[in-house]
C-alpha cells in the first residue's frame, strides 16, 4: 500500500507517484531469504537468456554499464522494472524484488527497500545485477565497489522512455528480442485504443489525484503524456508555479477549475472512491461528480510505466468515451 507521506516526499523530489508504489513492508534489515526464491505459480518466467549476447553494454541513467555474462541472480528495487523484467521473460533470473513490487504475483517479493536501500541486505542475495529507479545514498557507487553492476531505470517522462527501458533491460538480461516484442505490442495496443476512442464534441478537462491531500501531476509528466493522447486539458498545469510537475492544489482551486473528469489514483492508499469524493465540501458542484465522471484507478497501474500502462490507457479511453457521450 502506498503511504501518503512517501508520496508527498516523492513529489517534492520530482519523482512523484511514479517511483515507489505498491504494497509491502519497508523493513529491509534482515530479509527472509525464503521469500526471495522464484514462485512456482503465476506469470511464466520465460525462456533462458541469450548467453551469446554477452558481454553487453547498456545505458544506465546516462552512464554506460557493461555486464560480463548473462545475469542469474537479479535484484530489482523498482516496481516498474520488476514488471518489465517478467514481461520480457527474465523472471526466472530474478532472485529478489523490493517490498513495493507486488506484480506479477510470482515475483519473489522481499523486505528490501528501494526508497531506503540497505547495501548489506541487498548483498545477502549475492546479486550479479541490481536494477533501481534512482541512485539513492550512493547506492550505485557502493555496489560498484563490490563489482556488482547496477542498471538505473529512472521515472519515465514519455512513452519512449518506457520503451527504451524495456530495450535496456532486454539487453542487460539476454532477452533483447522479447523486449522488442513487448515494446512493439505496447505501442500498437496504445495506438489502437486511442484511435478507437470517439473524440468529444469539446475538449474535456481533468484532475488526476495522487492522494487525498490533492497532490497531482501536470501535463509534463508521464501521466500527463497518457492523458494527452486523448486531447484532455490538465487543470493542474496553471497551478504548478514551481514547475515540479507535481503540485498540490487547494480545494477552492479545484472546485473553481471544475474538471469534467477526476481520476483517482488513491483508491488503495487512501480509500478514495466516487462516493467519498462526492462528500467533500463544494465538490457536489464539480462536473465530474455531477455527471459520473469520477474514475477509480488501480493505484499501482496508475503509478508505473511498464507494460501495464496499456491498462491505464484503456481506463482513460473508457472514461473519455462515457464523458463525451454525456456532454451537453
Phi, psi and omega in degrees: 000135183278126181273145181297317178303316179297321181295316180298316179299318181296322180296317179297326180275008181069012177266337175057206183281359187268000186259307184235106182219160177116201183238152174151169180268136183269001179282110184245018186296313179221096184283145175280108185294343178291339177282343187264022177256140182305135181289152183276345181237169179102206183299139180297141179286344178088182180279168181291162181287159176277096184295338181285349182276003183245152003293151182232138178247129182230163175279136179226088181062034179099347178255162179259132179235131179254130180250117189294318183215166182302121181293142180244345184224077182274136172246122179251124179249026181220117183305318180295318179296321178301313180297321178295315182302316180288325180295327182269003176092013180264010182302325180293345180264354183272121182268325183205146174231164185286174185289350178261348181279092185253010178216136358286171182299336182279354179295135182284079184291139180228191176266007178300144180245133174273342181276323176229075185296137179248112185302315181298317181296321179294313183290344175300337180268005180041056183288151171251003172198134177238135180243126181225163178263343181207147180272082184271133176055037177067031183301316183298314180295319181297316179288329178298323178297336180263009179064032177254114180292144180234133175250121178271131176235080184299160178306125182291143175253340180220168175298322180299326176299318180296314180297321180295323179291324175300316179298316180299312181293326177296316179293319183292335184251355182086025180231044183299318182296313181297322180297318178298321179292320179295315179298317180297320179292321176302311181301312183292321179295316180296315180299320181293318180295314181297316181296328183275355182274122179299137179280127180298157180296328175225161181296133178266146176254158182212162174228128178255114185267118178276324175206173187279012170258012173072028166290145184213183179233149182261183182293341184273000178267173177301316178300320178300324178294325178298310182292330180297334178301336183253009178070024182280150178260126182271118182290345183277344186303315182288342182270351184275068183295329181277348178070026181283334186091349182224068180282163172253124181268157172269158179297323181296317180299315183295315181298321179291323179293331172052064182293147177286331182227142173234120180256121184262111175257027180229034180287327180272310185294323190234006176063032183271147177203180183300321180296315180296318180297320180296339180275349181292141181304124176087344184288345178294347178267352182283133183305318181301323180285317183293327186250018176072032181260018176269119188247121178275121179255162170280120184310315185293311180298323183281357183234012179234161186237028177271197183303333182285000175299336176299324178294323177295317178301319179296319180296320178293319179302314180298320180292318179296317179299315180294315182294321180297324182287340182254010179297149178146000000 
